[in-house]
Amino acid sequence: MPLYKAPLRDMRFVMFELMQGDEIAALPGYEEFTRDLIDPVLEEAAKICEEVLFPLNRSGDEEGCTLENGVVRTPKGFKQAYDLFREGGWTSLACDPAYGGQGAPSVVNTFVSEMICAANLSFGMYPGLSHGFYKALHAHGNEALKAEYLPKIVDGTWSGTMCLTEPHCGTDLGLLKTSATPQDDGSYSITGTKIFISAGEHDLTENIIHLVLARLPGAPKGTAGISLFLVPKFLPTEDGRPGQRNGAAVGSIEHKMGIKASSTCVMNFDGAKGWLVGEANKGMRAMFTMMNEARLGVGMQGLGIAEVAYQNAVAYARDRLQGRALSGAKQPEKPADPIVVHPDVRRMLLTARAYTQGCRALAGWAAQAIDVSKHHPDPVKRVEADDFVALVTPIVKALMTDLGFEVANIGVQVYGGHGFIREHGQEQYVRDCRIAQLYEGTNGIQALDLVGRKMGAHAGRYLRTFFHPVSDFIQTKMEDEALGEFVQPLAKAFVRLQQATAEVARRGLARPDEAGAAATEYLRLFGLVALAYLWARSAEISLPKVGTDQDPDGFYRAKVATARFYMERLLPQTSGLFAAIMAGGKSIMAFEEADF
């Protein structure tokens, strides 16, 4: 049977050692969030994830959601689990206290999110969508809408969705046809069909509130003519209860490869009453608040799946007896050695470990920047942090989901044929993780966002938030003999990234296809260098503690060894990526379409 134990020790390392999380409490509004408060929060989150959500993961996958008479039923146990989750205050953790939230820092919420995704990704979709809804309405809604809807979203009695995609348009939202007709009472009549709507209909909350992209009469063509509307399933009564049923109904639910316990719906809006959120024809700006939140959240889905897949692969490798070690029997009293002795199995496990812990560090860095961007008293620091978040959002989303899928597949490979069998649970992680590379903008779209928008934004201002600290670290530590094996590989890879950045920018100015052809390799190159920087810093922190009283369980010893493996066996991929980028896009674009 599958297992999961929240990686609290590594989370604490990232938060309090690598990211110096004790400084969180120095930010205005976060004074109460010292380590003495954060540690118990993480421990309680681990309990509900391990003891309540994780046991429902496999059964939820096998049962899935069902649609009966216009109502979606979630799998057995999900409603009870959601009630415990809501009553425990987890829906309100990182929300504004003005609306009943607890005001926790993003970095705390990020690691709680990882645990939820690892324990039960399908379950996590429901509160995850609601939090994105909360972010969008909090940032762009008028005071009346926020006062009416946010307290219910925050306390989890109501939930939220985002409705973008239509049958004929996905990424190209400028093609959407859903209409919004003004009404005499100041509301709008919303008509159209949306597809792939996660948590569009379910039985966990008493009301579901949709954020819907639609066009007003006479609106400009393309994305410049899109507005955002709030459309409830039930129209609230004057005393804040769900009242009359609105013209928003589920048409069907999708039968999917994975996340089967998450209801993915076709939603039909037939003259549904809605209210404008933000300005008319400015809906994309408002929706991107939710989408950027969702993209970071999807990155955490990749990380969560990677962690649980890695844990199970390690447990299996320690128990499964097959063959003898190449250097001679390690456990001669047994009929065979455990497969963890074999070099290739160790290679796979170390790859999974290095990617997973590296991505956790990257997630912590991004989350810390979100907190600084919103709460630092210095406006210059806030802008710098916001620039960094904008830069790394596509990297977090794409890199962490690509690597999450890779680690999930490694987990199956470690199990061998047993990994292909449902009984052991590993194959579910592959199926569940696959969607993370697709929704909230496919990873190819994230790569285009990085090279097309973020790279050249404000004359390269975004890039400086990454390049400058990495360059400073390399220059400061290059002569440190103890760190040489970590800093020198980082320095070489960083030079490749700088050269690739200049070349992609130069070619892209004259021929946009060149930038597009290099985009995916460039994002991977950027991401691997980011992980290398974080692994070098992790090694710097850990080295002095190895073999001392500060390392009784070997945590820092393992951290240094994993950093060494990353530098020697994974970072060299940057050479091949660099070569592919520098080769240009001719071999891609010159190929005749008829020859595919």
C-alpha positions in Angstrom: 0.0 0.0 0.0 1.2 3.6 -0.7 2.7 5.7 2.1 3.2 9.4 2.7 5.0 11.3 5.5 5.1 15.1 5.2 8.8 16.2 4.7 8.7 18.7 7.5 12.4 18.6 8.2 13.3 19.7 4.7 10.5 22.3 4.7 12.0 23.8 7.8 15.4 23.8 6.2 14.2 25.7 3.2 12.1 28.1 5.2 14.3 28.9 8.2 17.9 28.2 6.9 17.9 28.6 3.2 15.4 31.5 3.0 16.1 32.8 6.5 12.4 32.6 7.3 12.8 34.1 10.8 12.7 37.4 8.9 9.1 36.8 7.9 8.0 38.1 11.3 9.8 41.4 10.6 7.4 42.2 7.7 4.4 44.4 8.6 1.4 42.3 9.1 3.3 39.1 9.8 4.6 39.9 13.3 2.9 36.9 14.9 4.3 34.4 12.4 7.5 33.5 14.2 8.9 30.0 14.1 7.0 29.2 17.3 3.7 29.6 15.4 4.8 28.4 12.0 6.1 25.0 13.2 2.8 23.9 14.9 0.9 25.0 11.8 3.0 22.8 9.6 2.7 19.9 12.0 -1.1 20.2 12.1 -1.3 20.4 8.3 0.9 17.2 8.1 -1.6 15.4 10.4 -4.7 16.2 8.4 -2.9 15.4 5.1 -1.4 12.1 6.4 -4.4 10.9 8.4 -7.4 12.3 6.6 -6.6 13.2 3.0 -4.1 10.6 2.0 -6.2 7.5 2.9 -8.9 8.8 0.5 -6.5 9.2 -2.4 -6.6 5.8 -3.9 -10.3 5.1 -3.2 -11.2 8.5 -4.7 -9.3 7.6 -7.8 -11.1 4.3 -8.1 -14.6 5.7 -7.4 -14.3 9.0 -9.2 -17.1 11.6 -9.4 -20.6 10.9 -10.6 -23.2 13.1 -12.2 -26.8 12.4 -11.2 -29.8 14.7 -12.0 -27.6 17.8 -12.5 -25.6 17.2 -9.2 -22.0 16.0 -9.0 -21.3 13.6 -6.2 -17.7 13.4 -5.0 -16.2 10.0 -3.8 -17.1 8.5 -0.5 -15.4 10.3 2.4 -14.6 13.5 0.5 -17.5 15.5 2.0 -16.5 14.5 5.6 -12.9 15.2 4.9 -13.7 18.6 3.4 -15.8 19.5 6.5 -12.9 18.6 8.8 -10.6 20.6 6.5 -12.9 23.7 6.6 -13.5 23.4 10.3 -9.8 23.3 10.9 -9.4 26.7 9.3 -7.3 25.5 6.3 -9.4 27.4 3.7 -8.7 30.7 5.5 -5.0 30.2 6.2 -3.5 32.7 3.8 -6.6 35.0 3.6 -7.1 38.6 4.7 -8.2 38.9 8.4 -10.7 41.6 7.3 -12.7 38.8 5.7 -12.2 36.2 8.4 -8.8 34.9 7.2 -5.7 34.1 9.3 -3.3 36.2 7.3 -0.5 33.6 7.1 2.5 34.3 4.9 2.5 32.8 1.4 5.6 30.8 2.2 3.6 28.9 4.9 0.7 28.4 2.6 3.0 27.2 -0.1 4.3 24.3 2.0 0.8 23.4 3.3 -0.2 23.3 -0.4 2.6 20.9 -1.2 1.4 18.5 1.6 -2.2 18.6 0.3 -1.1 18.0 -3.3 1.1 15.1 -2.2 -1.6 13.5 0.0 -4.5 13.9 -2.3 -4.2 16.0 -5.5 -7.8 15.6 -6.5 -9.0 16.8 -3.1 -6.7 19.8 -3.2 -8.3 21.0 -6.4 -11.4 22.2 -4.6 -9.9 24.5 -2.0 -7.1 25.4 -4.5 -9.6 26.8 -7.0 -11.4 28.7 -4.2 -8.1 30.4 -3.1 -7.5 31.5 -6.7 -11.0 32.9 -6.8 -10.4 34.7 -3.5 -7.2 36.3 -4.8 -8.9 37.6 -8.0 -12.0 39.0 -6.2 -9.9 40.5 -3.4 -7.7 42.3 -5.9 -10.4 43.4 -8.4 -13.9 43.2 -6.9 -15.7 46.2 -5.6 -16.4 46.6 -1.9 -20.0 45.3 -2.1 -19.0 42.1 -3.9 -16.1 41.5 -1.6 -18.2 42.0 1.5 -20.9 39.7 0.2 -18.8 36.8 -1.1 -15.3 36.8 0.4 -16.3 35.8 4.0 -18.1 32.7 2.7 -15.2 31.8 0.4 -12.7 32.3 3.2 -14.5 30.1 5.7 -15.0 27.5 3.0 -18.8 27.2 3.2 -18.8 28.5 -0.4 -16.3 27.7 -3.1 -15.1 29.3 -6.3 -14.1 28.5 -9.8 -12.5 30.1 -12.9 -14.4 29.7 -16.2 -12.2 30.6 -19.2 -12.0 27.8 -21.8 -14.7 27.2 -24.4 -15.1 24.3 -26.8 -13.5 26.3 -29.7 -10.9 28.3 -27.7 -8.3 27.3 -25.1 -5.1 29.4 -24.9 -6.4 31.9 -27.5 -9.1 33.5 -25.3 -9.6 36.2 -27.8 -11.9 33.8 -29.6 -14.4 33.3 -26.8 -18.1 33.8 -27.5 -19.8 33.8 -24.1 -21.9 37.0 -23.9 -22.9 39.3 -21.1 -26.0 41.5 -21.6 -26.5 44.5 -19.2 -29.7 44.4 -17.1 -31.7 47.2 -15.6 -30.8 46.3 -12.1 -27.0 46.7 -12.8 -26.4 42.9 -13.2 -25.6 41.1 -16.4 -27.2 38.1 -18.2 -24.4 35.6 -19.0 -24.9 33.1 -21.8 -22.4 30.6 -23.1 -20.6 27.3 -22.5 -17.3 26.7 -20.7 -15.4 23.4 -20.7 -12.7 21.9 -18.5 -14.0 23.7 -15.4 -12.4 22.2 -12.3 -14.7 22.0 -9.3 -17.5 23.5 -11.5 -20.1 21.4 -9.7 -19.8 19.3 -6.5 -21.4 18.5 -3.2 -18.7 19.8 -0.8 -20.0 23.4 -0.3 -23.5 24.9 -0.1 -22.8 27.3 -3.0 -20.3 27.6 -5.9 -19.3 31.0 -7.2 -18.0 31.2 -10.8 -15.7 33.8 -12.3 -16.6 33.9 -15.9 -15.0 35.6 -18.9 -17.5 37.0 -21.3 -18.1 39.8 -23.9 -20.2 42.8 -23.5 -22.2 44.1 -26.5 -20.0 46.1 -28.9 -16.8 45.0 -27.1 -13.6 45.2 -29.0 -12.4 42.0 -30.7 -9.8 39.8 -29.2 -8.7 39.9 -25.6 -9.2 43.6 -25.4 -12.9 43.0 -25.3 -13.1 40.5 -22.5 -14.8 41.3 -19.2 -14.9 39.3 -15.9 -18.2 38.4 -14.1 -19.1 36.8 -10.9 -21.9 34.2 -11.3 -23.2 32.3 -8.3 -24.8 28.8 -8.6 -27.4 30.0 -6.1 -28.3 33.7 -5.8 -27.6 34.8 -2.2 -30.6 36.0 -0.1 -30.5 39.2 1.9 -29.3 37.3 4.9 -26.4 35.7 3.0 -27.9 32.2 2.4 -28.1 30.4 -0.9 -31.4 31.3 -2.5 -32.9 30.9 -6.0 -31.1 28.7 -8.4 -29.2 30.7 -11.1 -29.0 29.8 -14.7 -25.6 28.1 -14.3 -25.7 24.3 -14.6 -23.3 21.4 -15.3 -23.8 19.8 -18.7 -21.5 16.8 -18.1 -18.3 15.8 -16.3 -15.1 14.7 -18.1 -13.8 11.2 -17.8 -10.1 11.7 -17.4 -6.7 10.1 -17.3 -6.1 11.2 -13.7 -7.3 13.4 -10.9 -10.6 11.4 -11.2 -11.9 12.6 -7.8 -11.8 16.2 -9.0 -14.9 17.1 -10.9 -14.0 18.6 -14.3 -17.2 20.0 -15.8 -18.8 21.4 -18.8 -20.7 24.4 -17.5 -23.7 25.9 -19.3 -24.7 29.5 -18.6 -28.2 30.2 -19.8 -29.1 33.8 -19.0 -27.4 33.4 -15.6 -27.3 36.5 -13.5 -23.8 37.9 -12.9 -22.0 41.0 -11.7 -19.0 42.8 -13.3 -15.7 42.3 -11.5 -13.3 45.2 -12.2 -13.6 47.4 -15.3 -15.5 46.5 -18.4 -13.2 45.0 -21.1 -10.4 44.6 -18.5 -11.3 41.0 -17.6 -8.0 39.5 -18.7 -6.1 41.6 -16.2 -8.3 40.5 -13.4 -8.3 36.9 -14.5 -4.5 36.8 -14.7 -4.4 37.5 -11.0 -6.1 34.2 -10.5 -4.2 32.4 -13.3 -0.8 33.5 -11.9 -1.8 32.2 -8.5 -3.0 29.0 -10.1 0.2 28.6 -12.1 2.3 28.8 -8.9 -0.2 26.3 -7.3 0.1 23.9 -10.2 3.9 24.0 -9.7 3.3 22.8 -6.2 1.2 20.0 -7.6 4.2 18.7 -9.5 6.3 19.0 -6.4 3.8 17.2 -4.2 3.5 14.3 -6.6 7.3 14.1 -6.9 7.6 13.9 -3.1 5.1 11.1 -2.5 6.3 9.1 -5.6 9.9 9.4 -4.3 9.0 8.3 -0.8 7.3 5.2 -2.1 10.1 4.4 -4.5 12.6 4.6 -1.6 10.5 2.3 0.6 10.1 -0.3 -2.2 13.8 -0.2 -3.1 14.7 -0.9 0.5 12.3 -3.9 0.8 12.4 -5.5 -2.7 15.0 -8.3 -2.8 16.4 -9.0 -6.3 19.9 -10.1 -7.3 23.2 -9.3 -5.6 25.2 -6.1 -5.4 27.8 -6.0 -8.2 30.6 -5.6 -5.6 29.4 -8.7 -3.6 26.5 -9.6 -1.4 25.4 -6.8 1.0 23.0 -9.0 3.0 24.3 -12.6 2.6 21.8 -13.8 5.2 19.0 -13.1 2.8 18.2 -14.8 -0.5 19.0 -11.6 -2.4 20.0 -8.0 -1.7 17.5 -5.2 -1.7 17.5 -3.3 -5.0 18.7 -0.1 -3.4 22.2 -1.6 -3.7 22.1 -1.5 -7.5 23.8 1.6 -9.1 21.0 2.3 -11.6 18.3 2.2 -8.9 20.4 4.5 -6.8 20.8 6.8 -9.8 17.0 7.0 -10.2 16.4 7.6 -6.5 19.0 10.3 -6.3 17.6 12.0 -9.4 14.2 12.0 -7.8 15.6 13.3 -4.5 17.7 16.0 -6.1 14.8 17.3 -8.3 12.3 17.2 -5.5 14.3 19.0 -2.9 15.7 21.4 -5.4 12.1 22.3 -6.5 11.1 22.7 -2.9 13.9 25.3 -2.5 12.7 27.1 -5.6 9.1 27.2 -4.4 10.3 28.6 -1.1 12.2 31.3 -2.8 9.2 32.3 -5.0 6.9 32.3 -2.0 9.2 34.4 0.1 9.3 36.9 -2.7 5.5 37.1 -2.8 5.5 38.0 0.9 8.1 40.7 0.4 6.3 42.1 -2.7 3.2 42.6 -0.6 4.4 43.5 2.8 7.9 45.0 2.7 8.0 48.6 3.9 10.4 49.6 1.2 8.7 50.2 -2.1 11.8 49.5 -4.0 12.1 46.1 -2.4 8.5 45.4 -3.1 9.0 46.1 -6.8 12.1 44.0 -7.0 10.3 41.1 -5.4 7.3 41.5 -7.6 9.6 41.4 -10.7 11.2 38.2 -9.4 7.8 36.6 -8.9 6.7 37.6 -12.5 10.0 36.1 -13.9 9.9 32.8 -12.1 6.1 32.0 -12.3 6.4 30.3 -15.7 9.6 28.5 -14.5 7.9 27.3 -11.3 4.9 26.1 -13.3 6.7 24.4 -16.1 9.9 23.1 -14.5 8.3 21.7 -11.4 5.5 19.9 -13.3 7.9 18.5 -15.9 10.2 17.3 -13.2 7.2 16.1 -11.1 6.1 13.9 -14.0 9.6 12.7 -14.5 9.9 11.7 -10.8 6.5 10.0 -10.9 7.7 7.9 -13.8 11.0 7.2 -12.0 8.8 5.8 -9.2 7.1 3.4 -11.5 10.5 2.4 -13.0 11.9 1.6 -9.5 8.9 -0.7 -8.9 9.5 -2.4 -12.2 6.4 -4.4 -13.3 4.8 -3.8 -10.0 4.8 -0.1 -10.7 2.5 -0.7 -13.6 0.0 -2.4 -11.4 -2.7 -0.4 -9.6 -2.2 -2.3 -6.3 0.9 -0.4 -5.4 -0.4 3.1 -6.2 2.6 4.4 -8.2 0.8 4.4 -11.5 -1.8 6.8 -10.1 0.9 9.4 -9.5 1.9 9.3 -13.2 -1.8 9.7 -14.3 -2.5 12.5 -11.8 0.6 14.5 -12.4 0.2 14.5 -16.2 -2.5 17.2 -16.2 -0.2 19.6 -14.4 1.9 20.1 -17.6 -1.3 21.0 -19.5 -3.7 23.2 -17.5 -3.3 26.9 -16.6 -1.3 27.2 -19.8 0.6 24.3 -21.2 4.3 24.2 -20.4 5.1 25.3 -24.0 3.0 28.4 -23.3 5.0 29.0 -20.1 8.2 28.9 -22.1 6.8 31.4 -24.6 5.8 33.6 -21.7 9.3 33.5 -20.4 11.1 34.4 -23.6 8.4 36.5 -25.1 7.2 38.6 -22.2 9.5 38.2 -19.1 12.9 38.1 -20.7 12.7 41.5 -22.4 10.3 43.2 -19.9 11.4 46.7 -18.9 14.7 46.3 -20.7 15.6 43.1 -18.9 14.7 44.4 -15.4 13.0 41.1 -14.4 16.1 39.1 -15.4 18.3 41.2 -13.0 16.4 39.9 -10.0 17.8 36.5 -10.7 21.1 37.2 -12.5 22.4 39.6 -9.9 22.1 37.5 -6.8 23.5 34.4 -8.6 26.4 36.4 -10.0 27.1 37.9 -6.6 27.1 34.5 -5.0 29.5 33.0 -7.5 31.9 35.9 -7.3 31.9 35.8 -3.5 32.3 32.1 -3.1 34.5 31.2 -6.1 37.7 31.1 -4.0 36.1 29.0 -1.2 37.9 25.7 -1.5 35.2 23.8 0.4 32.5 25.0 -1.9 34.5 24.7 -5.1 32.8 21.5 -6.3 29.5 23.2 -6.1 30.3 26.8 -7.2 32.4 26.0 -10.2 29.7 23.8 -12.0 27.2 26.5 -11.2 29.4 29.2 -12.6 29.9 27.3 -15.9 26.1 26.7 -16.3 25.4 30.3 -15.4 27.7 31.5 -18.2 25.7 29.3 -20.6 22.5 30.8 -19.4 23.8 34.3 -19.9 25.0 33.5 -23.4 21.8 31.8 -24.3 19.8 34.7 -23.0 21.7 37.2 -25.1 21.4 34.9 -28.2 17.7 34.2 -27.9 17.0 37.9 -27.3 19.1 38.9 -30.4 17.5 36.3 -32.7 14.0 36.9 -31.4 14.1 40.6 -32.3 14.5 39.8 -36.0 12.7 36.5 -36.2 10.2 35.6 -33.5 10.1 32.0 -34.6 13.7 31.7 -33.4 12.7 32.6 -29.9 9.8 30.3 -30.0 12.0 27.4 -31.2 14.4 27.9 -28.3 11.8 28.6 -25.6 11.3 25.2 -24.1 15.0 24.4 -23.9 15.7 27.9 -22.6 13.2 27.5 -19.8 14.7 24.1 -18.8 18.2 25.6 -18.9 17.1 28.5 -16.7 15.3 26.2 -14.3 18.3 23.8 -13.9 20.6 26.8 -13.2 18.2 28.1 -10.6 18.2 24.7 -8.9 22.0 24.6 -9.1 22.2 28.0 -7.3 19.9 26.8 -4.6 21.8 23.5 -4.2 25.1 25.4 -3.9 23.6 27.6 -1.2 22.2 24.5 0.5 25.7 22.9 0.5 27.2 26.1 1.9 24.7 26.0 4.9 25.1 22.2 5.4 28.8 21.6 5.1 29.9 23.1 8.4 27.3 21.0 10.2 28.2 17.6 8.8 29.7 15.3 11.4 28.8 17.7 14.3 26.3 17.6 17.1 24.0 19.6 14.8 23.6 16.6 12.5 22.6 13.6 14.7 20.3 12.2 12.0 22.6 12.8 9.0 20.3 15.4 7.4 23.0 17.8 6.5 25.3 14.9 5.3 22.6 13.8 2.9 21.9 17.4 1.8 25.6 17.8 0.8 25.7 14.4 -0.9 22.5 15.2 -2.9 23.9 18.6 -3.9 27.1 16.8 -5.2 25.0 14.4 -7.2 23.0 17.2 -8.7 26.1 19.1 -9.8 27.9 16.0 -11.2 25.0 14.1 -12.8 22.1 16.4 -13.5 23.4 19.9 -14.1 25.5 18.7 -17.1 22.2 18.6 -19.1 22.7 22.4 -19.5 25.5 21.7 -22.0 23.1 19.9 -24.3 20.3 22.4 -23.8 22.8 25.2 -24.6 23.9 23.5 -27.8 20.3 23.0 -28.9 19.4 26.7 -28.3 22.5 27.9 -30.1 21.7 25.7 -33.1 18.7 27.9 -33.9 15.3 27.1 -35.2 15.9 26.4 -38.8 15.7 22.6 -38.6 12.3 23.1 -36.9 10.7 25.8 -39.1 12.2 24.7 -42.4 10.6 21.3 -42.3 7.8 21.0 -44.8 4.3 20.8 -43.3 3.3 18.1 -45.8 6.1 15.9 -44.6 4.8 15.5 -41.0 
